[in-house]
Amino acid sequence: MTKADIVNEISKNTGIEKVTVQKTVEALMETVKDSLVGGKNVYLRGFGSFVVKKRAEKTARNISKNTTIIIPAHNIPSFKPAKTFVSKVKNQVK
């Protein structure tokens, strides 16, 4: 499902114009991104959490050149689904 599919589905289910739904979806995504960039986690009850994970510095090897490189510590965005969400997906039978 793409962002356009989500907009179409929400518009169809709510009767709100696609342009308004598009702006709302875009605003939601920008707010989540801005919060994560600012180091704040986003919690959506019943859906899941968007969190910033801290990765420690580590040593890696470039096998083709037989060299060692250091990957610096960095932050990475992550999504952890809510337990109710996970259970619904797990119990889905095709």
TIKE-986070 format. One line per 3 residues: number of its first residue (from 1); for each residue x, y, z of N, C-alpha, C. Coordinates in pm, 1 decimal. Layout:
residues N
NUM	X/Y/Z/X/Y/Z/X/Y/Z | ...
END
This chain:
residues 94
1	84.8/-117.7/0.0/0.0/0.0/0.0/89.4/124.1/0.0 | 61.4/215.6/-88.3/139.3/338.6/-98.7/69.1/451.6/-24.1 | 136.7/566.0/-15.3/77.0/682.3/50.3/-50.3/724.5/-24.1
4	-48.3/718.0/-155.3/-166.6/753.5/-234.8/-282.2/659.1/-204.2 | -252.8/530.0/-186.1/-356.3/433.4/-151.2/-415.9/464.9/-14.4 | -330.7/504.2/79.1/-377.9/540.1/213.0/-469.0/661.7/205.6
7	-427.3/762.8/129.7/-509.2/883.3/113.7/-643.9/848.2/52.4 | -644.0/765.3/-52.7/-769.6/725.1/-116.6/-860.2/649.9/-20.1 | -803.5/560.1/59.2/-882.1/480.4/153.3/-943.2/568.4/261.7
10	-864.3/659.5/317.2/-916.0/749.4/421.3/-1024.0/839.9/363.1 | -1001.8/891.3/244.2/-1100.2/977.9/179.3/-1230.8/903.5/155.4 | -1220.3/780.5/109.6/-1339.0/699.6/82.1/-1415.7/668.9/210.8
13	-1342.0/635.6/318.6/-1406.7/596.3/444.2/-1464.3/713.5/522.5 | -1406.7/832.6/508.3/-1452.0/946.7/587.9/-1534.3/1047.4/509.7 | -1523.3/1046.0/377.5/-1594.2/1143.1/296.1/-1522.9/1277.3/287.6
16	-1402.5/1285.3/340.9/-1323.9/1408.4/334.5/-1252.0/1412.5/200.4 | -1236.9/1532.8/144.9/-1172.2/1547.5/14.9/-1028.6/1496.1/19.1 | -984.4/1440.6/-93.8/-849.6/1383.2/-102.6/-740.7/1486.5/-74.3
19	-760.0/1609.5/-117.6/-659.3/1714.3/-97.7/-639.1/1738.4/52.3 | -748.2/1743.7/127.3/-740.7/1765.7/271.6/-674.1/1647.6/339.8 | -710.4/1526.9/299.7/-650.7/1406.6/357.2/-501.5/1402.3/325.2
22	-465.2/1437.9/202.5/-324.0/1440.3/160.8/-243.7/1533.9/250.6 | -295.9/1654.6/274.6/-226.5/1751.2/360.2/-213.4/1698.9/502.6 | -316.8/1632.2/552.2/-314.2/1578.7/688.1/-212.0/1466.8/701.7
25	-208.7/1376.5/604.7/-112.2/1266.1/607.5/30.1/1320.8/599.5 | 51.8/1417.6/510.8/183.9/1480.0/498.2/224.2/1547.8/629.0 | 129.0/1618.4/692.5/157.5/1687.2/818.2/192.6/1587.2/928.1
28	122.4/1474.7/932.9/151.8/1370.6/1031.3/293.2/1317.0/1011.9 | 327.7/1287.3/887.9/460.2/1232.7/859.5/569.7/1334.1/892.2 | 549.0/1460.5/858.9/647.8/1564.0/889.7/663.5/1581.2/1040.0
31	553.0/1575.6/1113.3/558.2/1589.8/1259.0/636.0/1474.7/1321.2 | 611.8/1352.6/1274.5/684.7/1237.1/1325.9/833.6/1251.4/1294.5 | 866.9/1288.2/1171.6/1008.1/1305.1/1133.5/1075.0/1414.3/1215.9
34	1007.9/1529.0/1230.6/1066.4/1639.7/1306.5/1087.7/1601.4/1452.4 | 993.9/1526.9/1509.9/1007.6/1483.9/1648.5/1126.6/1390.7/1664.8 | 1142.1/1295.8/1573.1/1253.4/1201.7/1581.7/1387.0/1271.5/1560.0
37	1391.5/1367.0/1466.9/1514.3/1442.9/1444.4/1549.8/1521.8/1570.5 | 1447.8/1570.9/1641.4/1469.2/1645.7/1764.2/1497.8/1556.6/1885.1 | 1501.1/1425.2/1864.0/1531.7/1333.2/1973.2/1412.0/1293.9/2057.1
40	1291.1/1330.8/2013.2/1169.5/1296.0/2087.3/1103.0/1175.5/2021.6 | 1061.8/1079.3/2104.3/990.6/961.9/2054.3/843.2/996.1/2034.3 | 776.7/920.9/1945.4/635.2/940.5/1916.5/561.4/812.1/1952.8
43	460.9/823.3/2040.8/384.7/707.6/2086.7/240.5/719.5/2039.6 | 194.6/622.2/1961.5/56.9/618.0/1912.7/-10.3/494.3/1972.1 | -90.5/515.5/2076.8/-152.9/405.8/2149.7/-234.4/316.6/2055.4
46	-212.8/186.7/2066.5/-283.4/90.1/1983.6/-219.8/67.6/1847.4 | -123.8/151.1/1810.2/-56.7/137.4/1681.0/90.0/101.3/1699.1 | 163.8/187.2/1769.6/304.5/158.6/1793.2/381.2/283.3/1830.0
49	512.0/267.9/1840.4/599.7/377.5/1880.6/710.1/397.3/1777.6 | 732.6/521.8/1743.4/847.5/559.7/1661.7/952.7/609.2/1759.8 | 1065.4/540.9/1767.1/1167.9/575.0/1865.8/1302.6/595.6/1797.6
52	1388.8/670.4/1866.3/1525.0/692.6/1819.2/1614.6/595.8/1896.3 | 1683.8/508.4/1822.2/1775.8/413.9/1884.8/1918.0/465.3/1866.3 | 1997.5/446.7/1968.9/2137.3/488.1/1963.2/2223.6/367.0/1930.8
55	2299.9/377.4/1825.8/2392.5/271.2/1786.5/2532.1/308.0/1836.5 | 2597.6/215.6/1901.1/2731.7/240.0/1954.2/2834.5/235.5/1841.2 | 2950.6/294.8/1867.2/3060.4/288.9/1771.7/3106.2/144.1/1759.5
58	3138.5/103.8/1637.3/3185.4/-33.8/1619.6/3289.9/-41.4/1509.5 | 3364.6/-150.1/1512.5/3467.6/-175.1/1412.8/3412.7/-273.4/1310.4 | 3433.5/-242.6/1183.6/3387.6/-329.5/1075.4/3503.3/-357.4/981.1
61	3487.1/-461.1/900.6/3592.9/-497.4/806.7/3541.6/-487.9/664.3 | 3626.3/-431.8/577.6/3600.6/-431.1/434.3/3678.3/-551.2/379.1 | 3607.8/-659.5/352.9/3672.7/-785.1/314.7/3746.5/-772.5/181.3
64	3688.7/-700.8/85.7/3752.2/-691.5/-46.4/3886.4/-618.4/-41.4 | 3899.1/-517.3/45.2/4024.7/-442.7/55.9/4108.6/-487.8/174.8 | 4053.1/-578.1/256.2/4119.9/-630.1/375.2/4162.3/-515.3/468.7
67	4068.6/-424.7/492.0/4094.3/-312.3/581.7/3988.8/-308.7/692.3 | 4021.9/-239.7/799.0/3929.8/-222.2/910.6/3884.9/-76.5/913.6 | 3755.1/-55.9/931.4/3703.0/80.0/942.3/3624.3/92.2/1072.5
70	3614.2/214.0/1121.8/3536.7/239.4/1242.7/3408.8/310.5/1202.1 | 3296.1/251.8/1241.2/3166.5/313.4/1216.6/3132.6/392.9/1342.6 | 3118.4/523.9/1331.3/3095.4/605.9/1451.1/2956.7/581.2/1511.9
73	2941.9/619.6/1637.8/2811.3/609.9/1704.0/2712.4/700.2/1630.1 | 2588.6/653.2/1619.6/2487.1/731.5/1548.6/2348.2/692.3/1597.2 | 2251.5/775.0/1564.1/2111.4/747.7/1596.7/2041.5/696.5/1472.2
76	1939.8/612.0/1495.3/1864.1/556.0/1384.3/1716.8/548.3/1423.8 | 1623.8/585.0/1332.8/1481.7/574.0/1366.0/1437.5/428.4/1363.0 | 1342.0/397.1/1450.1/1292.1/260.5/1458.5/1142.9/264.1/1490.5
79	1071.7/160.1/1449.7/928.5/148.4/1479.9/905.6/21.4/1559.2 | 834.8/33.5/1670.8/798.5/-83.6/1750.5/646.1/-89.7/1754.7 | 585.7/-191.4/1692.5/439.7/-199.8/1689.7/383.0/-233.3/1827.7
82	259.6/-188.7/1851.7/190.1/-217.8/1976.6/154.4/-366.7/1982.1 | 140.8/-419.7/2103.2/110.7/-562.4/2120.2/-20.3/-600.7/2052.8 | -122.0/-514.7/2061.3/-250.5/-545.9/1997.2/-236.1/-550.4/1846.0
85	-154.0/-462.4/1791.5/-127.6/-458.3/1647.4/-57.1/-586.2/1603.9 | 45.0/-625.7/1679.6/120.5/-747.6/1648.3/29.7/-869.1/1652.6 | -55.2/-878.5/1755.2/-141.9/-995.4/1768.4/-242.5/-1003.4/1653.6
88	-292.2/-889.3/1605.9/-385.0/-890.4/1492.3/-315.9/-939.8/1366.0 | -191.3/-897.8/1343.8/-117.7/-939.9/1224.9/-83.1/-1088.4/1234.4 | -42.8/-1133.3/1353.3/-5.9/-1274.0/1371.5/-125.3/-1367.0/1350.0
91	-241.2/-1323.2/1394.2/-360.1/-1408.6/1385.5/-431.4/-1398.8/1252.2 | -379.8/-1318.3/1161.1/-438.1/-1304.9/1028.8/-414.1/-1431.6/948.3 | -520.2/-1493.5/901.4/-509.3/-1616.5/822.0/-543.6/-1582.7/677.5
94	-460.2/-1629.6/585.1/-485.7/-1603.0/443.0/-568.6/-1711.4/382.3
END
